[in-house]
Amino acid sequence: MKLISENLHIISKSTKEAILNRDESFIRNLLSKQIKTNPDWIDLNIGPARGVFSGTMEWLVNIATDMTDIPLSLDSTNAEEIEKGLVLAKNAQNWIINSTNADAERLDRVTDTAAKYRCNLIALTMNSECGIPKESDKRLELAFEISAAAEKKGISGDKLYFDPLILPVCVDQSQAVEALNTIRMLKESFEPAVMTTIGLSNVSNGCPKELRPLINRVFMVLAMGCGLDSAIVDSFDDELLRINTVIEQQNTQKSYDETFLALYNMMQNFEEPESVEYDKNDTEQVKIIKTAQILLNKKVYTNSYLDV
């Protein structure tokens, strides 16, 4: 599965200050750490980038392209900032616009830009009218709307990365399953096929810090079993990157890797967690299974679920 590094984002106070102060040394250091993890894309998340933050994307893209040939994901609600970044790309067809939703005005503007530069496009299965739909069927309807608009602009399905949008498991536990169901439906419903992606860290947002890495890793494996093509991830989580490789290569390295592979196969075969065999005396395997049960809405989430 392809990985999009999320580690340069304006939500971080230190990164926001570095952008505001045009602290190139800070940005180069942050990018250097991400480059070492060799992601498929590096996401530049600059938010709306208005007022004093205007021109941020151009500044960041110039720094990033000076340092690496890794394609970039230009992440902003400001379509003008995105285009300022794309203008600087040598191989824009490999880059990503992150993102559009199903709102007509936004969709028209962003698909125009994606068609112009022949780049990839992340499409959120939501609109301003209903927000993020609770049901996977409605998310699929919005995906069809976006796909139809993109097709009119000449954007092929393999350039569209649909994001089913994950809500935090501690906020609405049922929505993890709906996101997984949406991934399956997206992979089964389009001919030719479209691509899928998720903002992985969203699933654990608001959970205790010590639980977040495990929740992210288990959900990634479950989603991969549903056909997930890519994910926006914390590229500084070495274990998450390792587990992605384990699933991709079907080659275990640690005792509990068999449990991750079993969960992946379970989702591939439309089975239930009860079908997974694991060593109940292995603490790590038990944690993985408990986390899968939470994410699949089989057990009730609490911040102390691992202790139950």
C-alpha positions as a Markdown table, in Angstrom:
| # | Residue | x | y | z |
|---|---|---|---|---|
| 1 | Met | 0.0 | 0.0 | 0.0 |
| 2 | Lys | 1.2 | 3.5 | -0.9 |
| 3 | Leu | 1.9 | 5.9 | 2.0 |
| 4 | Ile | 1.5 | 9.7 | 2.1 |
| 5 | Ser | 3.5 | 11.3 | 4.9 |
| 6 | Glu | 1.4 | 13.6 | 7.0 |
| 7 | Asn | 4.1 | 15.1 | 9.2 |
| 8 | Leu | 4.2 | 18.6 | 7.8 |
| 9 | His | 0.9 | 20.1 | 8.8 |
| 10 | Ile | -0.1 | 23.5 | 10.0 |
| 11 | Ile | -2.1 | 22.0 | 12.9 |
| 12 | Ser | 1.2 | 21.6 | 14.7 |
| 13 | Lys | 2.0 | 24.7 | 16.6 |
| 14 | Ser | 5.7 | 24.6 | 15.9 |
| 15 | Thr | 5.2 | 24.0 | 12.2 |
| 16 | Lys | 2.6 | 26.8 | 12.0 |
| 17 | Glu | 5.1 | 29.2 | 13.6 |
| 18 | Ala | 7.9 | 28.1 | 11.3 |
| 19 | Ile | 5.6 | 28.8 | 8.3 |
| 20 | Leu | 4.6 | 32.1 | 9.6 |
| 21 | Asn | 8.2 | 33.1 | 10.3 |
| 22 | Arg | 9.4 | 31.5 | 7.0 |
| 23 | Asp | 11.9 | 29.4 | 9.1 |
| 24 | Glu | 13.5 | 27.5 | 6.2 |
| 25 | Ser | 15.8 | 25.6 | 8.5 |
| 26 | Phe | 13.0 | 24.1 | 10.5 |
| 27 | Ile | 11.1 | 23.1 | 7.4 |
| 28 | Arg | 14.2 | 21.5 | 5.8 |
| 29 | Asn | 14.8 | 19.5 | 9.0 |
| 30 | Leu | 11.2 | 18.3 | 9.1 |
| 31 | Leu | 11.2 | 17.4 | 5.4 |
| 32 | Ser | 14.6 | 15.6 | 5.8 |
| 33 | Lys | 13.2 | 13.3 | 8.5 |
| 34 | Gln | 10.3 | 12.4 | 6.2 |
| 35 | Ile | 12.4 | 11.8 | 3.2 |
| 36 | Lys | 14.4 | 9.3 | 5.1 |
| 37 | Thr | 11.3 | 7.2 | 5.6 |
| 38 | Asn | 10.8 | 7.1 | 1.8 |
| 39 | Pro | 7.1 | 7.6 | 1.6 |
| 40 | Asp | 5.3 | 7.6 | -1.8 |
| 41 | Trp | 4.2 | 11.2 | -1.3 |
| 42 | Ile | 4.8 | 14.0 | 1.2 |
| 43 | Asp | 1.7 | 15.9 | 2.2 |
| 44 | Leu | 2.1 | 19.7 | 2.6 |
| 45 | Asn | -0.9 | 20.6 | 4.8 |
| 46 | Ile | -1.2 | 24.4 | 5.0 |
| 47 | Gly | -5.0 | 24.8 | 5.8 |
| 48 | Pro | -6.7 | 27.8 | 4.1 |
| 49 | Ala | -3.5 | 29.7 | 3.7 |
| 50 | Arg | -5.0 | 33.2 | 3.7 |
| 51 | Gly | -3.8 | 36.6 | 5.0 |
| 52 | Val | -0.3 | 36.4 | 6.4 |
| 53 | Phe | -0.1 | 32.7 | 5.3 |
| 54 | Ser | -0.7 | 33.6 | 1.6 |
| 55 | Gly | 2.1 | 32.2 | -0.6 |
| 56 | Thr | 2.9 | 29.4 | 1.8 |
| 57 | Met | 2.4 | 26.6 | -0.7 |
| 58 | Glu | 4.8 | 28.1 | -3.3 |
| 59 | Trp | 7.4 | 28.6 | -0.5 |
| 60 | Leu | 7.1 | 25.0 | 0.7 |
| 61 | Val | 7.1 | 23.5 | -2.7 |
| 62 | Asn | 10.3 | 25.3 | -3.7 |
| 63 | Ile | 12.0 | 24.0 | -0.6 |
| 64 | Ala | 10.7 | 20.4 | -1.0 |
| 65 | Thr | 11.5 | 20.1 | -4.7 |
| 66 | Asp | 15.0 | 21.3 | -3.9 |
| 67 | Met | 15.5 | 18.5 | -1.5 |
| 68 | Thr | 13.7 | 15.5 | -3.1 |
| 69 | Asp | 12.1 | 14.0 | -6.1 |
| 70 | Ile | 9.4 | 12.3 | -4.0 |
| 71 | Pro | 6.0 | 13.5 | -5.3 |
| 72 | Leu | 4.1 | 16.0 | -3.2 |
| 73 | Ser | 0.5 | 16.1 | -2.0 |
| 74 | Leu | -0.7 | 19.7 | -1.9 |
| 75 | Asp | -3.2 | 19.9 | 1.0 |
| 76 | Ser | -5.2 | 23.1 | 1.3 |
| 77 | Thr | -8.8 | 24.4 | 1.1 |
| 78 | Asn | -7.4 | 27.2 | -0.9 |
| 79 | Ala | -7.5 | 26.2 | -4.6 |
| 80 | Glu | -5.3 | 29.2 | -5.6 |
| 81 | Glu | -2.5 | 28.0 | -3.3 |
| 82 | Ile | -2.7 | 24.5 | -4.7 |
| 83 | Glu | -2.3 | 25.8 | -8.3 |
| 84 | Lys | 0.7 | 28.0 | -7.2 |
| 85 | Gly | 2.3 | 24.8 | -6.0 |
| 86 | Leu | 1.5 | 22.7 | -9.1 |
| 87 | Val | 3.0 | 25.3 | -11.4 |
| 88 | Leu | 6.4 | 24.4 | -9.9 |
| 89 | Ala | 6.1 | 20.7 | -10.4 |
| 90 | Lys | 8.4 | 19.0 | -13.0 |
| 91 | Asn | 6.2 | 15.9 | -13.0 |
| 92 | Ala | 2.8 | 17.1 | -11.8 |
| 93 | Gln | 1.1 | 14.0 | -13.1 |
| 94 | Asn | 2.6 | 12.2 | -10.1 |
| 95 | Trp | 1.5 | 14.7 | -7.5 |
| 96 | Ile | -1.8 | 14.8 | -5.6 |
| 97 | Ile | -4.3 | 17.5 | -4.9 |
| 98 | Asn | -5.7 | 17.1 | -1.4 |
| 99 | Ser | -8.6 | 17.6 | -1.8 |
| 100 | Thr | -12.1 | 18.1 | -3.1 |
| 101 | Asn | -15.5 | 17.2 | -1.8 |
| 102 | Ala | -18.9 | 16.9 | -3.6 |
| 103 | Asp | -19.8 | 20.6 | -3.3 |
| 104 | Ala | -20.5 | 21.8 | -6.9 |
| 105 | Glu | -18.4 | 24.9 | -6.8 |
| 106 | Arg | -15.3 | 23.3 | -5.1 |
| 107 | Leu | -15.6 | 20.2 | -7.2 |
| 108 | Asp | -15.7 | 22.2 | -10.5 |
| 109 | Arg | -12.7 | 24.3 | -9.5 |
| 110 | Val | -10.5 | 21.6 | -8.3 |
| 111 | Thr | -11.3 | 19.1 | -11.1 |
| 112 | Asp | -10.4 | 21.9 | -13.5 |
| 113 | Thr | -7.0 | 22.1 | -11.9 |
| 114 | Ala | -6.5 | 18.3 | -11.7 |
| 115 | Ala | -7.4 | 18.0 | -15.4 |
| 116 | Lys | -5.0 | 20.8 | -16.3 |
| 117 | Tyr | -2.0 | 19.3 | -14.6 |
| 118 | Arg | -3.1 | 15.6 | -15.1 |
| 119 | Cys | -2.4 | 15.0 | -11.4 |
| 120 | Asn | -4.0 | 12.7 | -8.8 |
| 121 | Leu | -7.0 | 13.9 | -6.8 |
| 122 | Ile | -8.2 | 13.0 | -3.3 |
| 123 | Ala | -12.0 | 13.2 | -3.2 |
| 124 | Leu | -13.8 | 13.3 | 0.2 |
| 125 | Thr | -17.1 | 11.5 | 0.3 |
| 126 | Met | -19.0 | 14.4 | 1.9 |
| 127 | Asn | -20.6 | 17.7 | 1.1 |
| 128 | Ser | -21.5 | 20.8 | 3.1 |
| 129 | Glu | -25.2 | 20.0 | 3.1 |
| 130 | Cys | -25.0 | 16.6 | 4.9 |
| 131 | Gly | -21.4 | 16.7 | 6.2 |
| 132 | Ile | -20.0 | 13.2 | 6.5 |
| 133 | Pro | -22.9 | 10.7 | 5.9 |
| 134 | Lys | -23.4 | 8.1 | 8.6 |
| 135 | Glu | -24.1 | 5.4 | 6.0 |
| 136 | Ser | -21.7 | 3.9 | 3.5 |
| 137 | Asp | -24.4 | 3.8 | 0.8 |
| 138 | Lys | -24.7 | 7.6 | 1.0 |
| 139 | Arg | -20.9 | 8.0 | 0.8 |
| 140 | Leu | -20.9 | 5.9 | -2.3 |
| 141 | Glu | -23.6 | 8.1 | -3.8 |
| 142 | Leu | -21.4 | 11.1 | -3.3 |
| 143 | Ala | -18.4 | 9.2 | -4.8 |
| 144 | Phe | -20.5 | 8.6 | -8.0 |
| 145 | Glu | -21.3 | 12.3 | -8.2 |
| 146 | Ile | -17.6 | 13.2 | -7.9 |
| 147 | Ser | -16.6 | 10.5 | -10.4 |
| 148 | Ala | -19.1 | 11.8 | -13.0 |
| 149 | Ala | -17.9 | 15.4 | -12.6 |
| 150 | Ala | -14.3 | 14.2 | -12.9 |
| 151 | Glu | -15.0 | 12.1 | -15.9 |
| 152 | Lys | -16.4 | 15.1 | -17.8 |
| 153 | Lys | -13.1 | 16.8 | -17.3 |
| 154 | Gly | -11.2 | 13.8 | -18.6 |
| 155 | Ile | -9.9 | 12.6 | -15.2 |
| 156 | Ser | -9.5 | 8.8 | -15.2 |
| 157 | Gly | -10.5 | 6.6 | -12.3 |
| 158 | Asp | -7.0 | 5.6 | -11.5 |
| 159 | Lys | -6.3 | 9.3 | -10.7 |
| 160 | Leu | -9.2 | 9.5 | -8.2 |
| 161 | Tyr | -8.4 | 8.6 | -4.6 |
| 162 | Phe | -11.7 | 8.4 | -2.7 |
| 163 | Asp | -11.5 | 9.0 | 1.1 |
| 164 | Pro | -14.5 | 7.5 | 3.0 |
| 165 | Leu | -13.6 | 9.7 | 6.0 |
| 166 | Ile | -12.9 | 8.1 | 9.3 |
| 167 | Leu | -14.5 | 9.5 | 12.5 |
| 168 | Pro | -12.6 | 8.9 | 15.8 |
| 169 | Val | -13.5 | 5.6 | 17.3 |
| 170 | Cys | -13.8 | 7.3 | 20.7 |
| 171 | Val | -16.5 | 9.7 | 19.3 |
| 172 | Asp | -18.6 | 7.3 | 17.2 |
| 173 | Gln | -17.4 | 3.7 | 17.3 |
| 174 | Ser | -19.8 | 2.5 | 14.6 |
| 175 | Gln | -18.2 | 4.7 | 12.0 |
| 176 | Ala | -15.0 | 2.7 | 11.8 |
| 177 | Val | -17.0 | -0.2 | 10.3 |
| 178 | Glu | -18.8 | 2.2 | 7.9 |
| 179 | Ala | -15.5 | 3.5 | 6.6 |
| 180 | Leu | -14.3 | -0.1 | 6.0 |
| 181 | Asn | -17.6 | -0.9 | 4.3 |
| 182 | Thr | -17.2 | 2.2 | 2.1 |
| 183 | Ile | -13.7 | 1.1 | 1.0 |
| 184 | Arg | -15.1 | -2.2 | -0.1 |
| 185 | Met | -18.0 | -0.7 | -1.9 |
| 186 | Leu | -15.7 | 1.8 | -3.7 |
| 187 | Lys | -13.4 | -1.0 | -4.9 |
| 188 | Glu | -16.4 | -3.0 | -6.1 |
| 189 | Ser | -18.6 | -0.4 | -7.6 |
| 190 | Phe | -16.5 | 1.3 | -10.3 |
| 191 | Glu | -15.4 | 0.1 | -13.7 |
| 192 | Pro | -12.7 | 1.0 | -14.4 |
| 193 | Ala | -11.6 | 0.9 | -10.8 |
| 194 | Val | -11.0 | 4.0 | -8.7 |
| 195 | Met | -8.4 | 4.3 | -5.9 |
| 196 | Thr | -9.0 | 4.7 | -2.2 |
| 197 | Thr | -7.2 | 6.5 | 0.6 |
| 198 | Ile | -7.8 | 7.4 | 4.3 |
| 199 | Gly | -6.4 | 9.9 | 6.8 |
| 200 | Leu | -5.3 | 7.1 | 9.1 |
| 201 | Ser | -4.6 | 9.1 | 12.3 |
| 202 | Asn | -8.2 | 10.3 | 12.4 |
| 203 | Val | -9.4 | 7.0 | 13.7 |
| 204 | Ser | -7.6 | 7.4 | 17.0 |
| 205 | Asn | -8.0 | 11.2 | 17.3 |
| 206 | Gly | -9.0 | 12.0 | 20.9 |
| 207 | Cys | -7.9 | 8.7 | 22.3 |
| 208 | Pro | -5.2 | 8.5 | 24.9 |
| 209 | Lys | -1.8 | 9.0 | 23.5 |
| 210 | Glu | -0.6 | 5.6 | 24.5 |
| 211 | Leu | -3.4 | 3.9 | 22.6 |
| 212 | Arg | -3.2 | 5.8 | 19.3 |
| 213 | Pro | -0.4 | 4.0 | 17.6 |
| 214 | Leu | -2.0 | 0.5 | 18.1 |
| 215 | Ile | -5.4 | 1.7 | 17.0 |
| 216 | Asn | -3.9 | 3.2 | 13.8 |
| 217 | Arg | -1.9 | 0.1 | 13.0 |
| 218 | Val | -4.8 | -2.3 | 13.5 |
| 219 | Phe | -7.2 | -0.1 | 11.5 |
| 220 | Met | -4.7 | 0.1 | 8.7 |
| 221 | Val | -4.5 | -3.6 | 8.4 |
| 222 | Leu | -8.3 | -4.0 | 8.5 |
| 223 | Ala | -8.6 | -1.4 | 5.8 |
| 224 | Met | -5.9 | -3.0 | 3.6 |
| 225 | Gly | -7.9 | -6.2 | 3.8 |
| 226 | Cys | -10.8 | -4.3 | 2.4 |
| 227 | Gly | -8.7 | -3.1 | -0.6 |
| 228 | Leu | -7.3 | 0.2 | 0.6 |
| 229 | Asp | -4.8 | 1.5 | -1.9 |
| 230 | Ser | -3.1 | 4.3 | 0.1 |
| 231 | Ala | -3.1 | 6.1 | 3.4 |
| 232 | Ile | -2.1 | 9.4 | 4.9 |
| 233 | Val | 0.1 | 8.3 | 7.8 |
| 234 | Asp | 2.5 | 9.3 | 10.5 |
| 235 | Ser | 5.7 | 8.4 | 8.7 |
| 236 | Phe | 7.6 | 8.6 | 12.0 |
| 237 | Asp | 5.8 | 5.6 | 13.3 |
| 238 | Asp | 8.4 | 3.0 | 12.3 |
| 239 | Glu | 6.3 | 0.1 | 13.5 |
| 240 | Leu | 3.4 | 1.1 | 11.3 |
| 241 | Leu | 5.7 | 1.3 | 8.3 |
| 242 | Arg | 7.1 | -2.1 | 9.2 |
| 243 | Ile | 3.6 | -3.6 | 9.5 |
| 244 | Asn | 2.6 | -2.2 | 6.1 |
| 245 | Thr | 5.6 | -4.0 | 4.6 |
| 246 | Val | 4.7 | -7.2 | 6.4 |
| 247 | Ile | 1.2 | -7.2 | 4.9 |
| 248 | Glu | 2.5 | -6.2 | 1.4 |
| 249 | Gln | 5.2 | -8.9 | 1.4 |
| 250 | Gln | 3.2 | -11.5 | 3.5 |
| 251 | Asn | 6.4 | -12.1 | 5.4 |
| 252 | Thr | 6.4 | -12.2 | 9.2 |
| 253 | Gln | 9.2 | -10.7 | 11.3 |
| 254 | Lys | 7.8 | -10.8 | 14.8 |
| 255 | Ser | 5.6 | -13.3 | 16.7 |
| 256 | Tyr | 2.5 | -11.1 | 16.5 |
| 257 | Asp | 2.8 | -10.4 | 12.8 |
| 258 | Glu | 0.9 | -13.6 | 12.2 |
| 259 | Thr | -2.0 | -12.0 | 14.0 |
| 260 | Phe | -1.9 | -8.9 | 11.7 |
| 261 | Leu | -1.8 | -11.2 | 8.7 |
| 262 | Ala | -4.7 | -13.2 | 10.1 |
| 263 | Leu | -6.8 | -10.0 | 10.5 |
| 264 | Tyr | -5.9 | -9.0 | 6.9 |
| 265 | Asn | -7.0 | -12.4 | 5.6 |
| 266 | Met | -10.2 | -12.2 | 7.7 |
| 267 | Met | -11.2 | -9.0 | 6.0 |
| 268 | Gln | -10.3 | -10.3 | 2.6 |
| 269 | Asn | -12.5 | -13.3 | 3.2 |
| 270 | Phe | -15.4 | -11.4 | 4.8 |
| 271 | Glu | -15.0 | -13.3 | 8.0 |
| 272 | Glu | -15.5 | -12.4 | 11.7 |
| 273 | Pro | -12.9 | -11.8 | 14.4 |
| 274 | Glu | -14.0 | -15.0 | 16.1 |
| 275 | Ser | -12.4 | -16.9 | 13.2 |
| 276 | Val | -8.9 | -15.6 | 14.0 |
| 277 | Glu | -6.6 | -17.9 | 15.9 |
| 278 | Tyr | -4.0 | -16.3 | 18.1 |
| 279 | Asp | -2.0 | -17.0 | 21.2 |
| 280 | Lys | -4.0 | -15.8 | 24.2 |
| 281 | Asn | -0.9 | -15.9 | 26.3 |
| 282 | Asp | 0.9 | -13.4 | 24.1 |
| 283 | Thr | 0.2 | -9.9 | 25.4 |
| 284 | Glu | 0.8 | -8.2 | 22.1 |
| 285 | Gln | -1.5 | -10.6 | 20.2 |
| 286 | Val | -4.2 | -10.1 | 22.7 |
| 287 | Lys | -3.9 | -6.3 | 22.4 |
| 288 | Ile | -4.2 | -6.5 | 18.6 |
| 289 | Ile | -7.3 | -8.7 | 18.8 |
| 290 | Lys | -9.0 | -6.5 | 21.4 |
| 291 | Thr | -8.3 | -3.4 | 19.2 |
| 292 | Ala | -9.8 | -5.2 | 16.2 |
| 293 | Gln | -12.9 | -6.0 | 18.1 |
| 294 | Ile | -13.3 | -2.4 | 19.1 |
| 295 | Leu | -12.8 | -1.1 | 15.6 |
| 296 | Leu | -15.2 | -3.7 | 14.2 |
| 297 | Asn | -17.8 | -2.6 | 16.8 |
| 298 | Lys | -17.8 | -6.0 | 18.5 |
| 299 | Lys | -16.8 | -4.7 | 21.9 |
| 300 | Val | -17.6 | -1.3 | 23.5 |
| 301 | Tyr | -14.8 | 1.2 | 23.3 |
| 302 | Thr | -13.5 | 2.8 | 26.6 |
| 303 | Asn | -10.1 | 4.3 | 27.2 |
| 304 | Ser | -9.3 | 1.3 | 29.3 |
| 305 | Tyr | -10.5 | -1.4 | 26.8 |
| 306 | Leu | -7.1 | -3.1 | 26.8 |
| 307 | Asp | -7.4 | -3.7 | 30.6 |
| 308 | Val | -10.8 | -5.4 | 30.4 |
